[in-house]
Each structure stands twice: as structure tokens, then as C-alpha cells.
Amino acid sequence: MPILYLYLQYLKCKNLLKTIMAKSLTAKRRKTYRQTTWRRRKVRITSAKAVPQPIFARNNKPNNQLKALGLRYEKKVLESLSASALHDSYEIYHNPWFCYNDEFFCSPDFILWPTEPEAPLIIIECKLKYTLDGTNKLQNLYIPVVRKAYNLTTDPIGIVIAKSLTPEVKKTIAKIRDAKPLENNILLWLGHTKLTT
């Protein structure tokens, strides 16, 4: 009889634990939803700072083939940027991490930090196929976070480098130096030639 009683108590605890875990997952989903609000509107950045790569982002292997192709394309962009003439006037930072509003993290694909005082800071996002999501991420998240983290007085330039475009794209830039602040700068680069700077 006591064994049956203990087993029933165990089942009650197990069900209670499942309920608590379900509520916890719902709270995590809410937090994830809050993190993705930049897709629709500009996030209000109260604080931002550059941080080392967080533990959760280390050894983050792609979980599908499309992500693996995207990372390969990003690596080609890095190689081309490093070999370009742009490398002389900019320091290239690949996947720098930032903490904003004391609880969220983000990492643009590249930040080009100027070595000349009059040159603008450039933030680059790589996409296999251009989507509005890449531009929204740049304009509504990365640019405000980087501006706040480094106390910049002018807006950095945001560029989306894409391997293919969608019909919604009306205008592209020919090279990185053609990009202007506060504009939708899209550069088509197939990855076969050198990146034009």
C-alpha cells in the first residue's frame, strides 16, 4: 500500500512539473516574440554595449542546408572584403556581438570601422536571397544599437549584400562606396568575382 501511495504522489509531482514547464515555455515564447518586434517597428534602444560572443552562440552549427549555404556565402563575402582595396581604409569586424536594453543580444554580419576620420561606419548584412527582413534588421535594430553602443553622432551606413534579388527591389548600388546613410542600400553580389568597393 505505501508503494502505491508513493507512486501516486510521484505522478502528481510529475504532472505539476509538466504544468510549470509549459508555463515557462510560454514565457520564453513571449520573450522570443518581444525580441522579434524589430521586424515590424523600430526598437527603442535605451542602452547598448559591445560584448564578447555569448555562450549560447558558441559552436552554433547550422541546423539546415539553407543556413549552411548562407554561412558559406557570408564567408565568401569576408574573404572578398579582406582582399579588396576597402581593407586599407577600414578595419573589418566579423559577427561582433552587442547587448542592448540590458537583456537582448544581436550580431550584425560585418562592421567596417573606418581608419580615416571622415569616412562613415558601415554595417553589412548578408543574405542569400534579398528579403525586406534584412533591411528591417539593419534599419530598426543594428544601426540604432551600433550608434548607441559607440555614441556615434551620425548614422552608420547599412548595406544588404545579397546573392539573388526579389522583384520588389527597384534599385541597387554598384559598389560599397556608393552607399548612402538612411537609404535602402542593396548590393547584388553572386560570389564569383571580387566584391566591388
VEXTORRO-950587 format. One record per residue: residue in one letter; x, y, z of N, C-alpha, C in turn. Coordinates in steps of 0.02 Angstrom, whole numbers, plus 32768, in hexadecimal, padded with zeros to 4 digits. Layout:
<rs>
aa|n_u|n_v|n_w|ca_u|ca_v|ca_w|c_u|c_v|c_w
a|X|Y|Z|X|Y|Z|X|Y|Z
...
</rs>
This chain:
<rs>
aa|n_u|n_v|n_w|ca_u|ca_v|ca_w|c_u|c_v|c_w
m|8028|7FC4|8000|8000|8000|8000|802B|8040|8000
p|8061|8046|8029|8089|8083|8027|80AB|808E|7FE4
i|80BD|8059|7FC1|80DE|8061|7F80|80AD|8080|7F4E
l|806E|806A|7F4F|803C|8085|7F22|8031|80D0|7F33
y|802E|80E0|7F72|8025|8126|7F88|8060|8151|7F6F
l|809D|8139|7F77|80D8|815E|7F60|80D7|8167|7F14
y|80C2|8134|7EF0|80BE|8138|7EA8|808B|816C|7E92
l|8051|816F|7EB5|801E|81A1|7EA4|8038|81E8|7EB3
q|805D|81F0|7EEA|807B|8230|7EFA|80AE|8244|7EC4
y|80D3|8214|7EAD|8105|8220|7E77|80E1|8238|7E38
l|80A9|8218|7E25|8084|822C|7DEA|8068|8273|7DF1
k|804F|8285|7E2D|8037|82C8|7E38|806F|82FC|7E2F
c|80A8|82ED|7E4B|80E2|831A|7E45|80F7|8320|7DFC
k|80F5|82E8|7DD8|8109|82E8|7D92|80DA|8314|7D69
n|8097|830E|7D76|8067|8338|7D52|806F|8381|7D65
l|807D|838F|7DA4|8088|83D4|7DBA|80C6|83F0|7D97
l|80FA|83C8|7D92|8138|83DD|7D70|812B|83EC|7D26
k|8102|83C2|7D06|80F1|83CE|7CBF|80CC|8410|7CB7
t|809E|8420|7CE5|8079|845F|7CE3|80A8|849A|7CEB
i|80D5|8495|7D1A|8105|84CC|7D25|8131|84D5|7CE8
m|8149|849E|7CCA|8173|84A3|7C8E|814D|84C2|7C54
a|810C|84B0|7C4D|80E4|84CC|7C17|80DD|8517|7C1F
k|80D1|852E|7C5E|80CD|8577|7C6A|810F|8599|7C5C
s|8145|8578|7C6E|8188|8594|7C63|8195|859A|7C18
l|8182|8567|7BF1|818B|856B|7BA8|8162|85A3|7B8A
t|8126|85AD|7BA4|80FC|85E4|7B8B|811E|8627|7B98
a|813C|862F|7BD3|8160|866C|7BE3|819B|8676|7BB4
k|81BF|863E|7BA4|81F8|8643|7B76|81E0|8657|7B31
r|81A7|863C|7B1C|818C|864E|7ADA|817B|8699|7AD8
r|815F|86B2|7B10|814F|86F9|7B12|818E|8723|7B0C
k|81C4|870E|7B2E|8202|8732|7B2A|821E|8730|7AE3
t|8219|86F5|7AC3|8230|86EF|7A7E|8208|871D|7A51
y|81C6|8721|7A5D|819C|874E|7A35|81B3|8796|7A3F
r|81C2|87A9|7A7E|81D9|87ED|7A8A|821A|87FB|7A66
q|8244|87C8|7A61|8285|87D2|7A40|827C|87DD|79F5
t|8247|87C3|79D9|823E|87C8|7990|8212|8803|797C
t|8201|8830|79AB|81D6|8869|799A|81F9|889A|796B
w|823B|8897|7966|825E|88C4|7938|824A|88B8|78F1
r|822C|887E|78E2|8218|8870|789E|81E0|889F|7887
r|81B8|88B5|78B6|817F|88DF|78A4|818B|8929|78B3
r|81B0|8939|78E6|81BA|897F|78F9|81FF|8987|7918
k|8213|89C6|791E|8254|89D6|793B|8253|89C8|7986
v|8287|89A8|799E|828D|8998|79E5|82A8|89D5|7A09
r|828D|89E5|7A44|82A8|8A1C|7A6B|82E5|8A03|7A91
i|831F|8A1C|7A7F|835D|8A07|7A9E|836E|8A36|7AD7
t|836C|8A1B|7B14|837D|8A45|7B4F|83C7|8A3F|7B60
s|83E4|8A05|7B53|842C|89FC|7B60|8446|89C7|7B30
a|8486|89CD|7B20|84A6|899C|7AF4|84F1|899C|7B01
k|850F|8961|7AFC|8557|895C|7B05|8571|8920|7ADE
a|85B0|8925|7AC9|85D1|88EE|7AA7|85E4|88BB|7ADD
v|85D8|887B|7ACE|85E6|8845|7AFE|860A|880C|7ADA
p|862C|87E0|7B00|8648|87A4|7AE0|8610|8776|7ACB
q|8620|8747|7AA0|85EE|8719|7A88|85CE|86F3|7AC2
p|858B|86F5|7AC8|856A|86D2|7B00|8572|8686|7AFA
i|856C|8665|7B33|8575|861C|7B35|8543|85F9|7B08
f|8504|8611|7B06|84D1|85EE|7ADD|84E0|85F1|7A93
a|850A|861F|7A7D|8519|8627|7A36|8557|8600|7A20
r|857D|85E5|7A50|85BA|85C1|7A3E|85A9|857C|7A23
n|85D1|8565|79F4|85C7|8523|79D4|8580|851B|79BA
n|8565|8551|79A0|8521|8550|7986|8522|8538|793E
k|851B|84F6|7936|851E|84D9|78F3|84DB|84E2|78D0
p|84DC|84EB|788D|849D|84F4|7869|8473|84B4|786D
n|8432|84BD|7878|8407|8483|787F|83E4|846F|783E
n|83F0|8494|7809|83D5|847F|77C8|8404|8495|7790
q|83F7|847C|7755|8424|8487|771C|8423|84D1|7707
l|83EA|84F1|770C|83E5|8537|76F7|8410|8564|7723
k|8410|8557|7764|843B|857E|7791|8484|8572|7782
a|8495|8533|7772|84DA|8523|7761|84F0|8548|7722
l|84C4|854D|76F1|84D4|8572|76B4|84DC|85BD|76C3
g|84B1|85D7|76F0|84B6|861D|7703|84F8|862C|7726
l|850E|85FF|7752|854E|8609|7774|8589|8604|7743
r|8583|85D9|7712|85B7|85D3|76DF|85BC|8613|76B5
y|8581|862F|76A5|857F|866E|767F|859E|86A6|76A9
e|858D|86A8|76E9|85A9|86DA|7716|85F5|86D5|771A
k|860E|8698|771A|8657|868D|771C|8678|86A6|76DB
k|8656|869D|76A2|8670|86B7|7662|8672|8703|7663
v|863F|8722|7680|863D|876B|7685|8678|8782|76B0
l|8685|8760|76E7|86BD|8771|7713|8700|876C|76ED
e|8709|8736|76C8|8747|872D|76A2|874F|8764|766E
s|8718|8776|764C|871B|87A9|7619|8727|87EF|7637
l|8708|87FD|7671|8714|883D|7692|875C|8842|76A9
s|8777|880C|76C3|87BD|880C|76DB|87EE|8816|76A3
a|87DE|87FE|7667|880B|8803|762E|8801|8845|7606
s|87CD|886B|7618|87BD|88A7|75F0|87E7|88E3|7606
a|87E1|8918|75DE|8804|8957|75EE|87E4|8978|762B
l|87A7|8966|763A|8783|8982|7673|87A6|8970|76B5
h|87CB|8939|76B3|87EF|8920|76EF|8823|8952|7707
d|883C|897D|76D9|886E|89AF|76EC|8850|89E9|7716
s|8812|89FA|7707|87F4|8A33|772A|87C1|8A20|7760
y|87B5|89DF|7768|8785|89C8|779B|87A1|898B|77BF
e|8792|8986|7800|879E|8948|7825|875E|891F|7821
i|8765|88DF|7812|872A|88B4|7808|871F|888A|7847
y|86E3|8890|7863|86D0|8868|789D|8698|8839|7888
h|86A4|87F8|788F|8673|87C5|787B|864B|87AE|78B8
n|860A|87B2|78B4|85DB|879D|78E9|85EB|87BA|792D
p|85F1|87FC|7934|85F9|8819|7976|85B7|8814|799D
w|85BB|8809|79DE|857F|8801|7A07|8571|8840|7A30
f|8531|884E|7A39|851A|8887|7A60|84E2|8870|7A8F
c|84E2|888E|7ACA|84AA|8884|7AF9|8485|88C7|7AFB
y|8443|88C5|7AF2|841C|8902|7AF4|83E1|88FB|7B24
n|83CE|8932|7B42|8399|8935|7B74|83A5|8904|7BAD
d|83E4|88F5|7BBA|83FB|88CB|7BF2|83E1|8883|7BF2
e|83C1|886C|7BBC|83A9|8827|7BBD|83AA|8805|7B78
f|83AF|882A|7B43|83AC|880D|7B00|83F1|8810|7ADF
f|83FD|87E3|7AB0|843C|87E1|7A8B|842E|87E4|7A41
c|845F|8800|7A1D|845B|87FF|79D4|84A2|8800|79B8
s|84A8|87EA|797A|84E9|87E7|795A|84E2|87F3|790F
p|84F6|882E|78F7|84F6|8838|78AE|852D|880D|788E
d|8526|8800|784E|8558|87D5|782D|859C|87F6|782A
f|859E|8836|7818|85DE|885B|7814|85D6|88A3|782B
i|860A|88BC|784A|8610|8904|7856|8652|8919|7838
l|8650|894B|780D|868D|8967|77F0|869C|89A8|7815
w|86D0|89A6|783E|86E2|89E0|7867|8716|8A0A|7841
p|8708|8A4A|7834|8735|8A72|780B|8776|8A83|7830
t|87AC|8A83|780A|87ED|8A98|7826|87F8|8AE3|7819
e|87D2|8AFD|77E8|87D5|8B45|77D9|879C|8B68|77FF
p|87A9|8BA1|781E|8776|8BC1|7848|8736|8BD7|7823
e|873B|8BEA|77E4|8700|8C03|77C0|86D6|8BCB|77A0
a|86F0|8B8F|779E|86CC|8B57|777F|8695|8B3E|77AE
p|865C|8B27|7792|8624|8B10|77BC|862E|8AC7|77D1
l|860F|8AB5|7809|860D|8A6F|7820|85DB|8A4A|77F4
i|85EB|8A0C|77E1|85BF|89E5|77B5|85AB|89A4|77D8
i|856B|8995|77D7|8551|8956|77F2|8536|892D|77B7
i|854C|88EE|77B3|8539|88C4|777A|8513|8887|7793
e|84DC|8878|7771|84B4|883C|777D|84B4|8813|773D
c|84C6|87D2|7742|84C8|87A7|7707|8489|877C|7703
k|846F|8775|76C7|8434|874B|76BB|843E|8724|767B
l|842A|86E4|767C|842C|86BE|763E|83F9|86DB|760D
k|83BD|86E9|7626|8389|8707|75FD|8370|8745|7623
y|836F|877D|7600|835A|87BB|7621|8312|87B5|7639
t|8308|87C8|7677|82C4|87CF|7692|82C2|8811|76B7
l|8286|8829|76C1|827D|8867|76E6|8295|885F|772F
d|8297|8822|7746|82AD|8812|778A|82F5|882A|7796
g|8320|8822|7765|8366|8839|776B|836B|8884|7773
t|8345|88A9|774B|8345|88F2|7750|8326|8909|7792
n|82EF|88E9|77A6|82D0|88FB|77E6|82FF|88EF|7820
k|8323|88B8|781D|8353|88A8|7853|8388|88DE|7857
l|83A1|88F3|781D|83D4|8927|781C|83B9|896A|7837
q|8381|8980|781A|8366|89C2|782A|8349|89C6|7871
n|8327|8991|7887|8303|8994|78C6|8328|8976|7901
l|835E|8951|78F5|8381|8933|792D|83CC|8943|792C
y|83F0|892C|78F9|8439|8932|78FA|8452|897B|78FB
i|8436|89A5|78D0|844D|89EB|78CD|8441|8A0F|790F
p|8404|8A0B|792C|83FB|8A2C|796D|8427|8A0F|79A5
v|8431|89CD|79A6|845A|89AE|79DA|84A2|89C3|79D4
v|84BE|89C0|7998|8504|89D3|798D|850E|8A1E|799C
r|84DE|8A46|7987|84E3|8A8E|7994|84E4|8A9C|79DF
k|84B9|8A7A|7A04|84B6|8A83|7A4D|84F5|8A67|7A6F
a|850C|8A2C|7A58|8546|8A0C|7A78|8585|8A36|7A72
y|858E|8A56|7A39|85CC|8A7D|7A2E|85C1|8AC9|7A33
n|8585|8ADF|7A47|8574|8B26|7A4E|8584|8B4D|7A0E
l|856E|8B33|79D6|857A|8B54|7996|854C|8B8F|798D
t|8565|8BC4|796F|853C|8BFF|7962|8517|8BFA|7920
t|8532|8BD2|78F2|8511|8BC9|78B1|84FB|8B80|78AA
d|84CA|8B75|787F|84B3|8B31|7874|84E5|8B0A|784B
p|84F2|8ACB|785F|851C|8AA0|7834|84F7|8A90|77F4
i|851D|8A79|77C3|84FF|8A64|7784|84EE|8A1A|7789
g|84B2|8A08|7776|849E|89C2|7775|849A|89A8|772E
i|84B8|896D|7723|84B8|894E|76E0|84A2|8905|76E7
v|8474|88F0|76BC|8462|88AA|76B6|8485|888F|7678
i|84B1|885E|7681|84D2|883E|7647|84AC|87FD|763C
a|8490|87F5|7600|8466|87BB|75F1|847E|8797|75B3
k|8474|8756|75B3|8488|872D|7579|8452|872D|7544
s|8414|8734|7558|83DD|873A|7527|83AA|876C|7541
l|8384|8789|7514|8354|87BD|7525|830D|87A7|7518
t|82DE|87C9|7536|8297|87BD|752A|827D|87F6|74FE
p|8243|87EC|74DE|8228|8821|74B2|8219|8863|74D5
e|8211|8862|7517|8203|88A1|753C|823E|88D1|753D
v|827A|88B9|752D|82B5|88E5|752D|82B6|890F|74ED
k|82B3|8950|74F7|82B1|897E|74BD|82F6|899A|74AD
k|8320|89A0|74E0|8360|89C2|74D6|8396|899F|74FF
t|83D1|8997|74E0|840A|897A|7503|8446|89A9|74FC
i|8478|899D|7524|84B6|89C5|751E|84EA|899A|74FA
a|8518|89BA|74D7|854B|8996|74B1|8587|8981|74DC
k|8597|89AB|750E|85D0|899C|7539|85C2|89B6|7580
i|85EA|89A0|75B0|85DF|89B1|75F6|85E4|89FC|7602
r|8613|8A1D|75E0|861D|8A65|75EB|85E3|8A90|75D0
d|85B6|8A72|75A8|857B|8A96|758F|8543|8A9B|75C4
a|8549|8A76|75FA|8514|8A73|762C|8510|8AB6|7651
k|84D1|8AC7|7663|84C5|8B06|7687|84A0|8AF7|76C8
p|84AB|8B20|76FC|8487|8B15|773A|843C|8B21|7732
l|8415|8AFF|775B|83CB|8B05|775C|83AA|8AF2|771A
e|83CC|8AC9|76F3|83AE|8AB0|76B4|83AE|8A65|76B4
n|8384|8A49|7688|8380|8A01|7681|83B6|89EB|7650
n|83F2|89DB|7669|842B|89C9|763F|842F|897E|7636
i|8424|8968|75F8|8426|8921|75E8|845C|8916|75B3
l|8489|88E8|75C1|84BF|88D8|7592|84B7|888F|757C
l|84AF|8884|753C|84AA|8841|7521|84F1|8827|7514
w|8502|87EF|7533|8544|87D0|7529|853B|8785|7526
l|854D|8768|74ED|8542|8720|74E2|8577|86F5|7503
g|85B0|8712|7513|85E4|86EC|7535|8619|86CF|7508
h|8615|86DC|74C7|8646|86C0|7497|8681|86EF|748B
t|8675|872F|7492|86A9|8761|7484|86BC|8785|74C5
k|86EA|87B4|74C0|86FB|87DC|74FB|86C1|880C|7509
l|86B8|881A|7549|8685|8849|755F|869D|8890|754C
t|8673|88B5|7529|8687|88F8|7514|867E|8928|754E
t|86B5|894C|755D|86B3|897A|7595|86B3|89C1|757D
</rs>
